[in-house]
Amino acid sequence: MAVTAQMVKELRESTGAGMMDAKKALTENDGNMEAAIDWLRTKGLAKAAKKADRVAAEGLVGVQVSGGKGVAIEINSETDFVAKNADFQQLVREISEVALETANDVEVLRATHLNGKPVSEVLTDAIARIGENMTLRRMHVLEGDTVVSYVHNAAADGMGKIGVLVALNGPTEKAQEIGKQFAMHIAATNPVSLSEATLDPEVLERELQVQTAKALEENASSAKPKPEAVIQNNIIPGRMKKFVAENTLLGQPFVINPDLTVEEAAKDAGVEITGYARVMVGDGIEKKEEDFAAEVAKTLGGN
């Protein structure tokens, strides 16, 4: 596969690597972006362990909770200006309320009636009325003894740029109190999984391969190489333990008290975290980058 300047730019932005290193990584891996990232990390040239978030779409996340059930929906718009529109915000509120009452996934929600029409038609009407394309992108449902919500960068009550749900077992009052803190933690740290047991095995295997290759390469170039047994039995397991701690909610240092992990903080409070959901507007959607200067030049040139 031919390596393009755009591919090099994307790899540089997601890893912090230099231009020539990014180009070499792509060339060595036939243009495969994920393999190139792993190659850079193996060489110690990537400054980030994962791709930076690319918030490409605008809109709002709507969150609703009742008793032991919570929902978070994402409705996208083309511009942030529309996301601040009272009409759009009312739409997000009404659809999230319907989601809490009747739906269990986004397809069911699209077909559920709101004000006498399916939600999909309500959205179509809103597009015509507001004059901008909108999509009901996704929906998360979470259930537990107690479900707590948190909205970050709130635009209005129950909606904002990031919506978090946390399910807990334990005394309701305590779960509500500390659950809000856990939800804020999740909004800030964006854990990959609840615990090591729920991490994708493919993610763990990929990380093991990266850390193994990196440790062996570092050892080979060291002035004082360590015995292979030390590499295999100490260094690599230690790095994997750190990876799990950094990427799982229960293993992370609690932002309110970094001396404790989230799991330890939950135990101290007499509660158990059984699940969570974090929804960020536009997460994972790439937005077309427009060269504003080129557009102006084109307009002035009459093309």
MARGULUM-952285 format. One record per residue (C-alpha): residue in one letter; x, y, z. Coordinates in steps of 0.05 Angstrom, whole numbers, padded with zeros to 5 digits, always signed. Example, Ala and Ser with C-alpha at 12.3 -4.5 7.8 and 13.67 -1.06 7.14 Angstrom:
# residues 2
A+00246-00090+00156S+00273-00021+00143
END
This chain:
# residues 303
M+00000+00000+00000A+00026+00069-00018V+00040+00113+00042T+00007+00181+00034A+00022+00247+00069Q-00047+00244+00102M-00031+00176+00131V+00035+00203+00159K-00001+00264+00188E-00054+00220+00221L-00001+00174+00252R+00039+00233+00278E-00023+00264+00310S-00043+00199+00343T+00026+00181+00370G+00067+00244+00375A+00122+00211+00333G+00167+00250+00285M+00152+00255+00211M+00207+00208+00187D+00192+00158+00242A+00118+00158+00225K+00133+00148+00151K+00181+00091+00165A+00131+00058+00211L+00078+00059+00157T+00127+00035+00104E+00151-00022+00147N+00079-00044+00160D+00050-00035+00090G+00006+00024+00110N-00029-00013+00167M-00043+00042+00218E-00051-00002+00280A+00012-00043+00263A+00050+00023+00252I+00029+00047+00321D+00053-00017+00353W+00118-00012+00313L+00130+00058+00340R+00114+00037+00411T+00162-00022+00405K+00216+00026+00384G+00198+00074+00440L+00180+00128+00390A+00106+00136+00406K+00090+00187+00459A+00019+00161+00470A-00005+00091+00485K-00068+00099+00445K-00097+00144+00392A-00120+00212+00415D-00195+00222+00418R-00222+00252+00354V-00286+00288+00369A-00311+00298+00299A-00386+00306+00304E-00425+00357+00344G-00489+00347+00384L-00507+00325+00454V-00510+00264+00499G-00576+00259+00537V-00578+00221+00604Q-00638+00197+00644V-00641+00155+00707S-00699+00125+00746G-00688+00077+00803G-00643+00021+00781K-00643+00039+00707G-00606+00091+00668V-00599+00108+00594A-00551+00151+00554I-00565+00170+00482E-00524+00209+00431I-00556+00253+00380N-00509+00286+00331S-00516+00352+00293E-00471+00383+00242T-00451+00444+00284D-00443+00462+00357F-00488+00522+00343V-00548+00475+00333A-00528+00436+00396K-00540+00501+00435N-00608+00510+00403A-00667+00504+00452D-00707+00465+00400F-00651+00413+00392Q-00642+00407+00467Q-00716+00395+00476L-00711+00340+00424V-00654+00307+00461R-00692+00311+00527E-00756+00281+00498I-00721+00224+00462S-00679+00207+00524E-00742+00205+00566V-00775+00158+00516A-00712+00115+00516L-00715+00107+00591E-00788+00088+00591T-00793+00040+00532A-00730+00023+00493N-00672-00025+00504D-00630-00010+00443V-00623+00044+00390E-00663+00008+00336V-00722-00002+00382L-00716+00071+00402R-00719+00095+00330A-00784+00057+00321T-00815+00079+00388H-00869+00132+00383L-00859+00202+00409N-00917+00251+00404G-00953+00204+00357K-00895+00190+00310P-00836+00142+00309V-00773+00175+00336S-00741+00168+00267E-00796+00211+00237V-00791+00261+00294L-00718+00269+00276T-00735+00278+00202D-00784+00333+00220A-00731+00366+00263I-00681+00365+00206A-00730+00401+00161R-00748+00450+00216I-00678+00466+00241G-00643+00460+00174E-00586+00414+00193N-00574+00340+00189M-00582+00301+00254T-00573+00228+00273L-00592+00185+00332R-00526+00149+00335R-00526+00104+00396M-00557+00086+00462H-00531+00053+00525V-00575+00021+00579L-00548+00005+00648E-00584-00029+00706G-00566-00044+00778D-00588-00036+00850T-00570+00038+00842V-00553+00076+00778V-00520+00144+00783S-00509+00193+00726Y-00462+00251+00712V-00459+00300+00654H-00395+00336+00637N-00396+00403+00600A-00471+00406+00611A-00510+00447+00561A-00575+00438+00600D-00602+00392+00654G-00586+00320+00637M-00547+00333+00573G-00478+00353+00552K-00415+00332+00515I-00400+00271+00559G-00452+00228+00595V-00434+00175+00647L-00475+00121+00681V-00450+00079+00739A-00486+00018+00769L-00472-00001+00841N-00493-00051+00893G-00496-00031+00966P-00532+00018+01012T-00571+00066+00967E-00552+00131+01001K-00478+00114+01001A-00481+00088+00930Q-00513+00153+00907E-00461+00196+00943I-00397+00161+00921G-00427+00139+00855K-00427+00211+00832Q-00352+00214+00847F-00340+00150+00809A-00379+00178+00750M-00336+00241+00749H-00274+00196+00752I-00299+00157+00691A-00313+00221+00653A-00241+00244+00666T-00202+00179+00655N-00243+00142+00603P-00225+00071+00625V-00225+00016+00572S-00260-00036+00615L-00288-00048+00685S-00235-00098+00705E-00181-00144+00678A-00234-00199+00672T-00275-00157+00624L-00217-00131+00581D-00219-00155+00509P-00170-00215+00505E-00146-00188+00437V-00128-00122+00470L-00088-00158+00523E-00053-00203+00472R-00035-00144+00428E-00006-00106+00488L+00033-00168+00510Q+00064-00173+00440V+00083-00099+00441Q+00113-00101+00511T+00151-00166+00496A+00182-00138+00432K+00198-00072+00466A+00231-00104+00527L+00272-00151+00484E+00295-00095+00438E+00313-00050+00497N+00352-00107+00529A+00389-00123+00465S+00414-00051+00459S+00431-00044+00533A+00503-00038+00556K+00486-00086+00613P+00434-00136+00586K+00391-00173+00636P+00381-00248+00636E+00322-00269+00593A+00288-00299+00654V+00286-00230+00686I+00255-00201+00623Q+00202-00256+00617N+00186-00264+00691N+00193-00194+00719I+00196-00137+00668I+00142-00159+00620P+00092-00181+00674G+00105-00115+00710R+00090-00074+00648M+00027-00115+00635K+00004-00103+00707K+00014-00029+00697F-00025-00031+00632V-00084-00065+00665A-00084-00017+00724E-00083+00044+00677N-00138+00019+00632T-00189-00014+00678L-00236+00026+00722L-00226-00016+00784G-00150-00014+00777Q-00142+00060+00766P-00121+00108+00822F-00184+00143+00846V-00180+00216+00824I-00210+00239+00890N-00158+00201+00930P-00101+00174+00887D-00074+00134+00946L-00132+00085+00934T-00153+00048+00871V-00226+00056+00851E-00238-00015+00874E-00209+00000+00943A-00249+00064+00948A-00313+00026+00932K-00298-00027+00985D-00283+00027+01037A-00351+00057+01022G-00386-00010+01027V-00408-00012+00954E-00391-00051+00892I-00387-00023+00821T-00422-00072+00774G-00420-00033+00709Y-00412+00034+00675A-00423+00069+00609R-00387+00131+00583V-00413+00166+00520M-00376+00225+00489V-00405+00265+00432G-00372+00247+00366D-00325+00195+00396G-00296+00153+00340I-00325+00194+00283E-00275+00227+00238K-00294+00297+00215K-00273+00320+00146E-00219+00372+00154E-00229+00433+00111D-00173+00479+00089F-00205+00546+00104A-00150+00586+00071A-00156+00545+00007E-00232+00552+00008V-00226+00628+00014A-00174+00630-00042K-00219+00588-00086T-00279+00634-00073L-00238+00697-00087G-00213+00666-00151G-00283+00654-00175N-00276+00579-00180
END
